[in-house]
């Protein structure tokens, strides 16, 4: 229990601010809508940044693979010429250019067949073959450049140049010829026509935003797109490959993939414009921005509707105040004249009746608003929860995962605040109606022990419930939640010892007590602890210690059920909270029922139909199911879902189950859609209904048709467990004849 040091916390500025927000529906609505807008915008920004990085990485990998593939094809075109040059020049090198006349018949036939070899002497004269002209920038003195001194390691290497042989644009492959003394006597050239590479270049440069070509390491283009000027290229070892993420090609920023040939000083280059790569990303970013803007607009519209409802309620209160003032005036005039008093009283009563009717209509409007807010505010939290789960699965960078985990903590805090504030507002609005029934108190105690045993064990506390066989008259759900809030509060503020749940039978009443061995509560704070947002011992407003609404909800539920609530505490020793409920009898002992172990949850590839009109929710559920290995087909409403199984042409395969929202546009709800699909397929199809509507009617509709019901926002783990449980009830691909599962879900 809270320590005495936190008694002044209820007067802190933060506590006053939160209490002010809770007491002002307008401020509460504004805070909730603003929080949702910020969370949605932050999630969209994080996903967009990650998508930008992923798009560039995929483009770099594509450029590298394309360069490697282009290099392999280009080497195939140049291979025969390189082999011929190596064979002929290898025979002549070290013997001089005079050894040309000693070529064998096979070599001579090979030269004649290719017909594109030229032998040049050191003085520039052509000894054999057609004339050669070097292209820019070697035109000025191509021969001197060709025969310039080279390092010893490169004297026997093949060089490459761009030029013309016999008037035809060609790639010139050059090998130097040395004499017996080692002096340079000339060079042997083999020309590969650029036309032999035209079909290959056209096949790889089919996109105007992509440039493909063969280049020397100094940037001289040998073959390829004339617009693709690359400048001085990085130095690569033979056979090496490289990707440059930032390279300028023709004045435009591009991604450059390079692969150097093993036997030639030639680089295969593929340049892809960054503007073309990022064009789809910009489109996705614009669409995401539209979705975010639409969500913010929807939240603003919802806020305006709420404000209008609150203004109508204020007008009703003003009308009631005016009627009361007129009634007091009439009572003052009753002493003067009986007739005037009777007339004035009748008029005042009439106005009062109208004002009460207006107030009742305002309360009904408030109830409808809370119902809509309860549903609509859960929707974006559901999408945020699923997208956050998908994002966590895809992140690998520890820094990115740290940011995503912080986002998850903020999302958890927002969900807890949403649930608590909506529950308080719903209780205050009178929307909740207790369903009184005869309830065995042992079942309530068993539920409490099962729910909080793990929480107590984590803190090293002992949690036990004293047995009782009484039957009480109450609403089991509301009573269990009210006692659960007391047990949770006791465990949270007890550092050592135990928490005990016991019962005392006193005549017509049963006193259910929750004892703890915590720090206790100062006597002057016993009344304050049931106020909204009051927390003793938590001046920092640490969210891990709760919101300060648990005991406030207990007080409201006790008043709704008509159960008296009491508290006693001794500082330093502990506290006891008690709830008095009426007793109607004694529980009869029942024979034990053998419970079979549940079948293990099935996993594997299953076909699941998702029916959801909200595109963000639909995409989130589809991506999550696909990440679990399932196949997914989707539809926006019941009519389009049924159309998937109409006729024979293009008919979709039978789904193993259906996951649907309850509220859908068109004629059918989610429950009706599941039923119609089963009728059309001639077999029962299991269904899982996801809804943010917590009205009891939703539960009855789902149970009546055998569907399982989950209330939004649902965690990915709960969704996975529910789907696995449904799929494990029937083998894959086999309908469960007449099988319907009725499962009642408590209102969240």
DAFENMO-V525547 format. One record per pair of residues at least 24 apart in sequence whose C-alpha atoms are under 6 Angstrom apart, sorted by sequence separation. I is the first residue (numbers start at 1). J is the second residue. D is the distance in whole Angstrom. If there is no record, write none. Layout:
# DAFENMO-V525547
i->{I:I}
j->{J:J}
d->{D:D}
This chain:
# DAFENMO-V525547
i->{170:238:494:605:606:607:608:609:610:611:612:169:605:606:607:609:611:442:490:135:637:135:637:657:659:661:134:323:441:657:658:659:660:661:662:133:441:638:657:661:133:440:132:439:132:439:131:438:706:131:320:438:463:465:638:706:130:319:437:461:462:463:464:465:466:706:437:461:463:465:436:436:703:435:434:316:316:608:521:607:608:612:313:520:607:608:609:610:611:612:216:520:521:608:610:215:216:520:215:519:520:214:519:694:214:520:519:520:213:517:518:212:517:212:516:211:516:162:211:210:515:210:514:122:514:121:122:209:367:513:121:485:513:120:512:120:512:511:119:511:118:510:118:510:117:482:509:117:509:116:508:509:116:508:96:96:93:94:95:93:94:95:94:473:472:472:471:472:471:471:471:470:471:469:470:469:602:601:601:602:601:67:67:68:67:64:63:71:67:67:67:387:383:386:37:33:378:375:375:382:382:381:378:378:1:2:1:1:19:3:1:1:4:1:10:7:6:9:6:5:2:3:2}
j->{194:262:518:629:630:631:632:633:634:635:636:194:630:631:632:634:636:468:516:162:664:163:665:685:687:689:163:352:470:686:687:688:689:690:691:163:471:668:687:691:164:471:164:471:165:472:165:472:740:166:355:473:498:500:673:741:166:355:473:497:498:499:500:501:502:742:474:498:500:502:474:475:742:475:475:358:359:655:569:655:656:660:362:569:656:657:658:659:660:661:266:570:571:658:660:266:267:571:267:571:572:267:572:747:268:574:574:575:269:573:574:269:574:270:574:270:575:222:271:271:576:272:576:185:577:185:186:273:431:577:186:550:578:186:578:187:579:579:188:580:188:580:189:581:189:554:581:190:582:190:582:583:191:583:178:179:177:178:179:178:179:180:180:582:582:583:583:584:584:585:586:586:587:586:587:587:724:724:725:728:728:257:258:259:259:257:257:268:268:269:270:620:617:620:296:299:692:692:693:712:713:713:712:713:490:493:493:494:533:519:518:519:522:520:534:536:536:539:537:537:536:537:537}
d->{5:5:4:6:5:5:5:5:5:5:5:6:5:6:6:6:6:6:6:6:6:4:6:6:6:6:4:6:6:5:5:5:5:5:6:6:6:5:6:6:5:4:6:5:5:5:6:6:5:6:5:5:6:6:5:5:6:6:6:6:4:5:5:5:5:5:6:5:6:6:5:5:5:5:6:6:5:5:6:5:6:6:5:6:5:5:5:5:5:6:5:5:6:6:6:6:6:4:5:6:5:6:5:6:5:4:6:5:6:6:4:6:4:5:5:6:6:5:5:6:4:4:5:5:5:6:4:5:6:6:4:6:4:5:5:5:5:6:5:5:6:6:5:5:6:5:6:5:5:6:6:5:6:5:5:4:5:5:5:5:5:5:5:6:6:4:6:5:6:5:5:5:6:6:6:5:5:5:6:5:5:6:6:6:6:5:5:5:6:6:5:6:5:6:6:6:6:4:5:6:4:6:6:5:6:6:4:6:6:5:5:5:6:5:5:5:4:5:4:6:5:5:5}
